[in-house]
Amino acid sequence: MGLGELIAKYDVPGAQVAVLKAGKIWDEAAGLSGSGEQVTSDSAFRVGSITKIWTATLVQRLVDEGRLDLDRPVCRYLSGFTPSLTARHLLTHMGGLDSNHFFGIGHGDDALERYASALAAAEHPIPPGTVFSYSNSGFVVLGRLVEVLSGRPFHDVLREHLVEPLELKTVVTEVGHGTAPGASDFAMSARELLRFVRLHLDDPKLAVLRDTQVEAVPDFGSGVLGWGLGWMLYRDGVVGHTGVTKGHKAFLRVVPGSGTAVAVLTNSADSELLAREVFAEVLESIETPPTPAAEPGQIADWMRGTYRNQLYDITLTTEDGRAVLVYRPRTELGRAKRVDVVRYGDSSVIAVTPTSDGYQVFSLVGKDGSGRARFLHNGSAAYRVTPPR
């Protein structure tokens, strides 16, 4: 099925697909951009959190040059952070930093400096090394490390060491944005994303970024089994990343053993199923989405309770015999909502109603001294603040 047929099937306005095999890149484009123009091979799509692999690449360059030790406390380079926090923690999302710190930093060459200072002064209830918890904030700190150790703004280092040497023409960045190293308006074509991936496959020094650092991450319905230094690790030796930002969703899967890679860039946040179909065809890799069991078990008392992150207090409870997650906003950025769930395996719950991308999975992770779950996990961890009800 061609890309034009796929975007029609999944109601995606526009998309690009690029495939890397045997060192060569093939690509296809279809549909319309947000401004109504025809999508071409040179159209730039936002890649969201795929930016993190670019940031990790710049960090590894500093390691290779002897300017950064991943296991040295970050506070040796940036003041204000706890001495137990390292760059390795940040690269593997083990830093205990909530993903939802929004400080209104805005733009400018000093944006990362101001963001890192505000983050260092914020409260962080989860100690580094305690639990995997996906964090955009942690990668902003890594971006600031790049600035401090390079002596130049992050976007200048990015262009000098990656964009210009690879002769990338479609890459655009939201220059100086305070969250740029983690998830931003960094945009490019699928073809040029794979030119960056080809660098990773060709340069032996970058292979270390794909080594397993976190052997198992809590199930949050994404198919991710572990984590490297910036890379998501899937089954069968596949690595990759996914990015979501402002109505765009981007998908990257790489098979280092065969030198194959696939990038799917879309201008729709509801394009997961399209990407899965592309991966199944090109990589013969089936990413089976989670689904509720026909006869799910009841949630256990050790699961119940209220869990907190930067945006919400989230209560897992039972009402009228049905399990539900109740979201209560802690800031004006959150919105109250309820998600009906059922038991999913031994230590998770799954949403009863799917989104356009599938069913959300929430894992209950760890145990406190009373045998209750310590964290509610859906990619990022929320920590327990009340006993079960």
Secondary structure by P-SEA (a helix, b strand, c coil): ccaaaaaaaaccccbbbbbbccccccccccccccccccccccbbbbbcccaaaaaaaaaaaaaaacccccccccccccccccccccaaaaaacccccccccccccccccaaaaaaaaaaaaccccccccccccccaaaaaaaaaaaaaaacccaaaaaaacccccccccccccccccccccccccccccaaaaaaaaaaaaaccccccccccccccccccccccccccccccccccccccbbbbcccbbbbbbbcccccbbbbbbccccccaaaaaaaaaaaccccbbbbbbcccccccccccbbbbbcccccccccccccbbbbbbbbcccccccbbbbbccccccbbbbcccccccbbbbbbcccccccccccccccbbbbbccccc
